[in-house]
């Protein structure tokens, strides 16, 4: 909503960019804040880039297998969506 993009799943960790476009932005976040930050910042570049979604299949890990995401990561992602999407 905050970037005016219609994306189904931003948090996949699969993204491809042209080098000249990615060189135009400064990334500050790490961990799960990276996804909303880079999506919001790329969406504001001029001329506005085209976004394409491609289906991705994956097998999610369980916590026993090494999954490391917690509810805190979800809160940080929401914070980053608001910070980089609405206030920049």
N, CA, C and O atoms as a MOPAC input file, in Angstrom:
PM7 MOZYME 1SCF
protein

 N      0.81700 1    -1.19300 1     0.00000 1
 C      0.00000 1     0.00000 1     0.00000 1
 C      0.86400 1     1.26200 1     0.00000 1
 O      0.56100 1     2.21100 1    -0.72300 1
 N      1.91400 1     1.28800 1     0.78300 1
 C      2.68400 1     2.51900 1     0.92900 1
 C      3.54900 1     2.82100 1    -0.28600 1
 O      3.97700 1     3.96200 1    -0.46100 1
 N      3.81900 1     1.82900 1    -1.12900 1
 C      4.62800 1     2.06300 1    -2.32500 1
 C      3.78700 1     2.10400 1    -3.59600 1
 O      4.31800 1     2.33500 1    -4.68300 1
 N      2.49200 1     1.88400 1    -3.46900 1
 C      1.58200 1     1.83400 1    -4.61700 1
 C      1.96300 1     0.71300 1    -5.58700 1
 O      1.79300 1     0.84600 1    -6.79900 1
 N      2.47400 1    -0.37800 1    -5.04800 1
 C      2.79500 1    -1.56000 1    -5.83900 1
 C      1.83700 1    -2.67600 1    -5.47000 1
 O      1.38400 1    -2.76700 1    -4.32900 1
 N      1.53600 1    -3.50700 1    -6.42100 1
 C      0.66900 1    -4.65400 1    -6.17400 1
 C      1.53500 1    -5.90800 1    -6.16300 1
 O      1.64400 1    -6.60800 1    -7.17000 1
 N      2.15000 1    -6.18300 1    -5.01000 1
 C      3.02400 1    -7.34000 1    -4.86600 1
 C      2.34300 1    -8.38500 1    -3.99500 1
 O      1.68100 1    -8.05300 1    -3.01100 1
 N      2.51200 1    -9.64600 1    -4.36500 1
 C      1.87700 1   -10.69900 1    -3.57800 1
 C      2.75300 1   -11.15600 1    -2.41900 1
 O      2.23100 1   -11.47000 1    -1.35000 1
 N      4.06900 1   -11.20300 1    -2.60100 1
 C      4.94500 1   -11.64200 1    -1.51800 1
 C      6.30900 1   -10.99400 1    -1.67200 1
 O      7.13500 1   -11.44400 1    -2.46600 1
 N      6.53500 1    -9.95300 1    -0.92100 1
 C      7.78100 1    -9.20400 1    -1.00400 1
 C      8.91200 1    -9.92700 1    -0.27700 1
 O     10.07000 1    -9.80300 1    -0.67600 1
 N      8.61200 1   -10.66000 1     0.75400 1
 C      9.62700 1   -11.25400 1     1.63900 1
 C     10.11600 1   -12.62000 1     1.16000 1
 O     10.15700 1   -13.56500 1     1.94700 1
 N     10.48400 1   -12.73900 1    -0.10500 1
 C     10.95400 1   -14.02600 1    -0.61700 1
 C     12.46400 1   -14.13200 1    -0.67600 1
 O     12.99900 1   -15.23200 1    -0.81800 1
 N     13.16400 1   -13.00800 1    -0.57100 1
 C     14.63300 1   -12.95300 1    -0.68200 1
 C     15.12200 1   -13.27100 1    -2.08200 1
 O     16.31300 1   -13.52200 1    -2.27000 1
 N     14.24400 1   -13.26900 1    -3.06200 1
 C     14.62900 1   -13.44000 1    -4.46000 1
 C     14.29800 1   -12.16000 1    -5.20300 1
 O     13.13000 1   -11.87900 1    -5.47000 1
 N     15.31300 1   -11.38700 1    -5.53700 1
 C     15.11500 1   -10.14600 1    -6.26600 1
 C     16.25200 1    -9.98000 1    -7.26600 1
 O     17.38800 1   -10.37500 1    -7.00600 1
 N     15.92900 1    -9.39200 1    -8.41000 1
 C     16.93000 1    -9.12400 1    -9.43900 1
 C     16.78500 1    -7.66600 1    -9.84800 1
 O     15.67700 1    -7.18700 1   -10.09100 1
 N     17.90900 1    -6.96500 1    -9.92200 1
 C     17.90900 1    -5.55000 1   -10.28900 1
 C     18.99300 1    -5.29900 1   -11.32300 1
 O     19.98800 1    -6.02000 1   -11.38900 1
 N     18.78800 1    -4.27500 1   -12.12000 1
 C     19.86400 1    -3.80500 1   -12.97600 1
 C     20.88200 1    -3.07700 1   -12.09900 1
 O     20.50600 1    -2.36400 1   -11.16800 1
 N     22.13500 1    -3.25100 1   -12.38700 1
 C     23.20400 1    -2.68900 1   -11.56100 1
 C     23.11400 1    -1.16500 1   -11.46100 1
 O     23.31700 1    -0.60500 1   -10.38400 1
 N     22.81300 1    -0.49200 1   -12.57300 1
 C     22.76100 1     0.96400 1   -12.54200 1
 C     21.64400 1     1.48400 1   -11.64700 1
 O     21.74700 1     2.58900 1   -11.11400 1
 N     20.59000 1     0.71400 1   -11.47700 1
 C     19.48700 1     1.12600 1   -10.60400 1
 C     19.82900 1     0.90400 1    -9.13500 1
 O     19.56200 1     1.76700 1    -8.29900 1
 N     20.40500 1    -0.22400 1    -8.82400 1
 C     20.71300 1    -0.53600 1    -7.42900 1
 C     21.83800 1     0.35600 1    -6.91000 1
 O     21.91500 1     0.61600 1    -5.70900 1
 N     22.70300 1     0.82300 1    -7.79400 1
 C     23.77500 1     1.73800 1    -7.38200 1
 C     23.24900 1     3.11500 1    -6.99300 1
 O     23.98700 1     3.90200 1    -6.40000 1
 N     22.00700 1     3.42300 1    -7.30800 1
 C     21.41500 1     4.73000 1    -7.01000 1
 C     20.87600 1     4.84500 1    -5.59300 1
 O     20.49400 1     5.93700 1    -5.17100 1
 N     20.83600 1     3.75300 1    -4.85400 1
 C     20.25100 1     3.79700 1    -3.50700 1
 C     21.26000 1     3.33000 1    -2.46500 1
 O     22.20300 1     2.59900 1    -2.76700 1
 N     21.03900 1     3.76700 1    -1.24700 1
 C     21.86200 1     3.35100 1    -0.11400 1
 C     21.02700 1     2.45500 1     0.78200 1
 O     19.94700 1     2.84700 1     1.22200 1
 N     21.52100 1     1.25700 1     1.05600 1
 C     20.82000 1     0.29000 1     1.89200 1
 C     21.33700 1     0.41500 1     3.32200 1
 O     22.54600 1     0.39800 1     3.55300 1
 N     20.42300 1     0.53900 1     4.27700 1
 C     20.79300 1     0.67900 1     5.68700 1
 C     20.44600 1    -0.55900 1     6.51100 1
 O     21.12400 1    -0.86100 1     7.49300 1
 N     19.41400 1    -1.26100 1     6.12300 1
 C     18.91500 1    -2.38700 1     6.92100 1
 C     19.67100 1    -3.67800 1     6.63000 1
 O     20.31600 1    -3.83200 1     5.59300 1
 N     19.56700 1    -4.59800 1     7.58700 1
 C     19.99900 1    -5.96000 1     7.37400 1
 C     18.88000 1    -6.85900 1     7.90500 1
 O     17.84700 1    -6.35900 1     8.35000 1
 N     19.06800 1    -8.11400 1     7.86500 1
 C     18.02600 1    -9.06100 1     8.28200 1
 C     16.73800 1    -8.83300 1     7.50400 1
 O     16.79200 1    -8.60200 1     6.29600 1
 N     15.59600 1    -8.89100 1     8.14800 1
 C     14.32300 1    -8.83400 1     7.44500 1
 C     13.86700 1    -7.42200 1     7.10900 1
 O     12.86300 1    -7.25300 1     6.41700 1
 N     14.56600 1    -6.42300 1     7.57300 1
 C     14.26000 1    -5.05700 1     7.18000 1
 C     14.74700 1    -4.72700 1     5.78000 1
 O     14.31700 1    -3.73400 1     5.19200 1
 N     15.64200 1    -5.54900 1     5.23900 1
 C     16.18300 1    -5.32300 1     3.90800 1
 C     15.10000 1    -5.34800 1     2.83500 1
 O     15.08500 1    -4.49000 1     1.95200 1
 N     14.20900 1    -6.30600 1     2.90100 1
 C     13.19100 1    -6.49300 1     1.85800 1
 C     12.28500 1    -5.27600 1     1.69000 1
 O     12.16300 1    -4.77000 1     0.57500 1
 N     11.64300 1    -4.78300 1     2.75800 1
 C     10.80100 1    -3.60000 1     2.56500 1
 C     11.60200 1    -2.34900 1     2.20900 1
 O     11.11900 1    -1.50400 1     1.45600 1
 N     12.82000 1    -2.22000 1     2.73800 1
 C     13.62200 1    -1.04100 1     2.41600 1
 C     13.97600 1    -0.99500 1     0.93500 1
 O     13.77600 1     0.03100 1     0.28600 1
 N     14.48900 1    -2.07300 1     0.40200 1
 C     14.91500 1    -2.05200 1    -0.99400 1
 C     13.71900 1    -1.94000 1    -1.93800 1
 O     13.81100 1    -1.28100 1    -2.97400 1
 N     12.61200 1    -2.57000 1    -1.59600 1
 C     11.42400 1    -2.47700 1    -2.42900 1
 C     10.91100 1    -1.04400 1    -2.47100 1
 O     10.58300 1    -0.53900 1    -3.54500 1
 N     10.83700 1    -0.38400 1    -1.32700 1
 C     10.34400 1     0.99300 1    -1.27300 1
 C     11.28700 1     1.94800 1    -1.99300 1
 O     10.83500 1     2.82100 1    -2.73400 1
 N     12.57600 1     1.79400 1    -1.78700 1
 C     13.53400 1     2.72000 1    -2.39400 1
 C     13.61900 1     2.53600 1    -3.90900 1
 O     13.71300 1     3.52100 1    -4.64100 1
 N     13.58800 1     1.31200 1    -4.38200 1
 C     13.60500 1     1.07500 1    -5.82300 1
 C     12.32500 1     1.61500 1    -6.46600 1
 O     12.36600 1     2.14000 1    -7.57900 1
 N     11.19800 1     1.49200 1    -5.78000 1
 C      9.92400 1     1.94300 1    -6.36000 1
 C      9.86700 1     3.45500 1    -6.54200 1
 O      9.05500 1     3.94400 1    -7.32700 1
 N     10.70600 1     4.20500 1    -5.83800 1
 C     10.70200 1     5.66600 1    -5.94200 1
 C     11.68400 1     6.21500 1    -6.97600 1
 O     11.69600 1     7.42100 1    -7.22500 1
 N     12.49600 1     5.36600 1    -7.57500 1
 C     13.45700 1     5.85800 1    -8.56300 1
 C     12.73400 1     6.39600 1    -9.78900 1
 O     11.64700 1     5.93800 1   -10.14000 1
 N     13.35400 1     7.36900 1   -10.42600 1
 C     12.79900 1     7.94500 1   -11.65000 1
 C     13.77300 1     7.70200 1   -12.79500 1
 O     14.97300 1     7.89000 1   -12.59500 1
 N     13.33800 1     7.30200 1   -13.96600 1
 C     11.96900 1     6.90700 1   -14.26100 1
 C     11.60000 1     5.64600 1   -13.48900 1
 O     12.44500 1     4.79200 1   -13.21600 1
 N     10.33200 1     5.55100 1   -13.14700 1
 C      9.86800 1     4.45200 1   -12.30400 1
 C     10.12400 1     3.10800 1   -12.97500 1
 O      9.73000 1     2.89900 1   -14.12200 1
 N     10.78400 1     2.19900 1   -12.26400 1
 C     11.07800 1     0.89200 1   -12.86400 1
 C      9.82400 1     0.03700 1   -13.00100 1
 O      8.82300 1     0.25800 1   -12.31900 1
 N      9.90000 1    -0.93500 1   -13.88800 1
 C      8.82100 1    -1.91300 1   -14.03200 1
 C      9.10500 1    -3.07400 1   -13.09000 1
 O     10.25100 1    -3.50100 1   -12.94400 1
 N      8.07200 1    -3.57200 1   -12.46200 1
 C      8.19400 1    -4.70500 1   -11.55000 1
 C      7.49100 1    -5.90300 1   -12.16800 1
 O      6.37800 1    -5.78600 1   -12.68200 1
 N      8.14400 1    -7.04900 1   -12.11500 1
 C      7.55700 1    -8.29200 1   -12.59700 1
 C      7.63800 1    -9.32200 1   -11.47900 1
 O      8.67100 1    -9.45600 1   -10.82200 1
 N      6.56500 1   -10.03400 1   -11.27000 1
 C      6.58500 1   -11.12600 1   -10.28900 1
 C      6.67800 1   -12.45300 1   -11.02600 1
 O      6.02200 1   -12.66800 1   -12.04500 1
 N      7.49100 1   -13.31800 1   -10.49600 1
 C      7.68700 1   -14.64300 1   -11.04300 1
 C      7.41000 1   -15.63600 1    -9.92800 1
 O      7.84500 1   -15.43200 1    -8.79500 1
 N      6.70400 1   -16.68700 1   -10.22900 1
 C      6.38300 1   -17.68900 1    -9.21400 1
 C      7.63500 1   -18.33500 1    -8.63800 1
 O      8.56800 1   -18.66800 1    -9.36900 1
 N      7.64500 1   -18.50600 1    -7.33700 1
 C      8.76500 1   -19.12200 1    -6.64000 1
 C      8.21400 1   -20.25500 1    -5.79200 1
 O      7.22100 1   -20.08300 1    -5.08600 1
 N      8.85000 1   -21.40300 1    -5.86000 1
 C      8.45400 1   -22.49600 1    -4.97800 1
 C      9.59800 1   -22.77000 1    -4.01000 1
 O     10.77100 1   -22.66600 1    -4.36900 1
 N      9.25000 1   -23.11100 1    -2.81600 1
 C     10.27100 1   -23.37200 1    -1.80800 1
 C      9.69200 1   -24.30400 1    -0.75600 1
 O      8.47900 1   -24.48100 1    -0.64600 1
 N     10.57600 1   -24.87900 1    -0.00500 1
 C     10.20200 1   -25.71900 1     1.11900 1
 C     10.65800 1   -24.99600 1     2.37400 1
 O     11.85900 1   -24.88700 1     2.62500 1
 N      9.72600 1   -24.50800 1     3.15500 1
 C     10.07000 1   -23.76900 1     4.36700 1
 C     10.64700 1   -24.67200 1     5.45200 1
 O     10.23200 1   -25.81900 1     5.61900 1
 N     11.60100 1   -24.13300 1     6.17200 1
 C     12.22400 1   -24.86500 1     7.26700 1
 C     11.36600 1   -24.80200 1     8.52100 1
 O     10.60900 1   -23.85200 1     8.72300 1
 N     11.48800 1   -25.80100 1     9.34100 1
 C     10.89900 1   -25.75800 1    10.67300 1
 C     11.95400 1   -25.19000 1    11.62400 1
 O     13.12400 1   -25.07100 1    11.26100 1
 N     11.53900 1   -24.84500 1    12.82700 1
 C     12.50800 1   -24.35600 1    13.80800 1
 C     13.54900 1   -25.42900 1    14.13000 1
 O     14.70900 1   -25.10600 1    14.38400 1
 N     13.14900 1   -26.69000 1    14.12100 1
 C     14.08600 1   -27.78200 1    14.37800 1
 C     15.13800 1   -27.89500 1    13.27500 1
 O     16.25900 1   -28.34200 1    13.52100 1
 N     14.76900 1   -27.48600 1    12.05700 1
 C     15.70700 1   -27.56100 1    10.93000 1
 C     16.59300 1   -26.31400 1    10.81700 1
 O     17.49900 1   -26.27200 1     9.98400 1
 N     16.33900 1   -25.31500 1    11.63700 1
 C     17.19500 1   -24.13800 1    11.62900 1
 C     16.52000 1   -22.82900 1    11.27100 1
 O     17.19800 1   -21.82300 1    11.06600 1
 N     15.20300 1   -22.82300 1    11.19200 1
 C     14.49500 1   -21.57500 1    10.91900 1
 C     14.80000 1   -20.58600 1    12.04200 1
 O     14.74900 1   -20.93800 1    13.22100 1
 N     15.11800 1   -19.34400 1    11.66700 1
 C     15.56200 1   -18.38000 1    12.66300 1
 C     14.63400 1   -17.18100 1    12.82600 1
 O     14.87500 1   -16.35000 1    13.70200 1
 N     13.59900 1   -17.06000 1    12.02800 1
 C     12.70700 1   -15.90300 1    12.10900 1
 C     11.81500 1   -16.01800 1    13.34700 1
 O     11.34200 1   -17.09800 1    13.70200 1
 N     11.60200 1   -14.86900 1    13.99000 1
 C     10.72800 1   -14.82300 1    15.15700 1
 C      9.71200 1   -13.70800 1    14.96800 1
 O      9.72000 1   -13.02600 1    13.94300 1
 N      8.84600 1   -13.51900 1    15.94000 1
 C      7.84400 1   -12.46100 1    15.86200 1
 C      8.50500 1   -11.08400 1    15.85200 1
 O      7.94800 1   -10.13300 1    15.30300 1
 N      9.68000 1   -10.97400 1    16.45100 1
 C     10.39700 1    -9.68900 1    16.44300 1
 C     10.78700 1    -9.28300 1    15.02400 1
 O     10.76500 1    -8.10000 1    14.68200 1
 N     11.14300 1   -10.26700 1    14.20300 1
 C     11.47600 1    -9.98500 1    12.80500 1
 C     10.25400 1    -9.47100 1    12.05300 1
 O     10.37700 1    -8.60400 1    11.18800 1
 N      9.08500 1    -9.99600 1    12.37500 1
 C      7.84900 1    -9.50900 1    11.77000 1
 C      7.56000 1    -8.06800 1    12.15100 1
 O      7.15200 1    -7.26700 1    11.30900 1
 N      7.77100 1    -7.73900 1    13.41400 1
 C      7.57700 1    -6.35200 1    13.85300 1
 C      8.57300 1    -5.41500 1    13.17500 1
 O      8.22000 1    -4.29900 1    12.79400 1
 N      9.80700 1    -5.86500 1    13.02700 1
 C     10.81700 1    -5.03400 1    12.36200 1
 C     10.45600 1    -4.81500 1    10.89800 1
 O     10.64800 1    -3.72000 1    10.37100 1
 N      9.93700 1    -5.84500 1    10.23800 1
 C      9.52800 1    -5.70300 1     8.84100 1
 C      8.39000 1    -4.69600 1     8.70700 1
 O      8.39700 1    -3.88600 1     7.78000 1
 N      7.42100 1    -4.72900 1     9.60500 1
 C      6.32000 1    -3.75400 1     9.57400 1
 C      6.84800 1    -2.35300 1     9.80500 1
 O      6.44600 1    -1.41800 1     9.11300 1
 N      7.74300 1    -2.19300 1    10.77000 1
 C      8.36500 1    -0.89700 1    11.03000 1
 C      9.06500 1    -0.37600 1     9.77000 1
 O      8.91800 1     0.79600 1     9.42400 1
 N      9.82600 1    -1.24000 1     9.07900 1
 C     10.55200 1    -0.82700 1     7.88500 1
 C      9.62000 1    -0.48900 1     6.73100 1
 O      9.90700 1     0.42500 1     5.95700 1
 N      8.52300 1    -1.20100 1     6.60400 1
 C      7.53300 1    -0.87100 1     5.57000 1
 C      7.02600 1     0.54300 1     5.77900 1
 O      6.92500 1     1.31900 1     4.82900 1
 N      6.71000 1     0.87500 1     7.00900 1
 C      6.21000 1     2.21700 1     7.30900 1
 C      7.31700 1     3.25700 1     7.15600 1
 O      7.10500 1     4.30700 1     6.55100 1
 N      8.48100 1     2.97000 1     7.69600 1
 C      9.58900 1     3.94300 1     7.66500 1
 C     10.03900 1     4.26300 1     6.24500 1
 O     10.13600 1     5.43500 1     5.88100 1
 N     10.31400 1     3.25000 1     5.44500 1
 C     10.86100 1     3.47500 1     4.11200 1
 C      9.78500 1     3.69500 1     3.06000 1
 O     10.05300 1     4.29100 1     2.01700 1
 N      8.58600 1     3.22800 1     3.31600 1
 C      7.52800 1     3.39100 1     2.33500 1
 C      6.76700 1     4.67200 1     2.45400 1
 O      6.47000 1     5.31000 1     1.44400 1
 N      6.44300 1     5.07100 1     3.65500 1
 C      5.56200 1     6.20800 1     3.84300 1
 C      6.29200 1     7.50500 1     4.16800 1
 O      5.77400 1     8.58300 1     3.87600 1
 N      7.46300 1     7.43500 1     4.75600 1
 C      8.09800 1     8.64700 1     5.28200 1
 C      9.39100 1     9.01700 1     4.55900 1
 O     10.24400 1     9.69000 1     5.13700 1
 N      9.54900 1     8.59700 1     3.32800 1
 C     10.76100 1     9.01100 1     2.60800 1
 C     10.42200 1     9.48700 1     1.24400 1
 O     11.31200 1     9.87700 1     0.48700 1

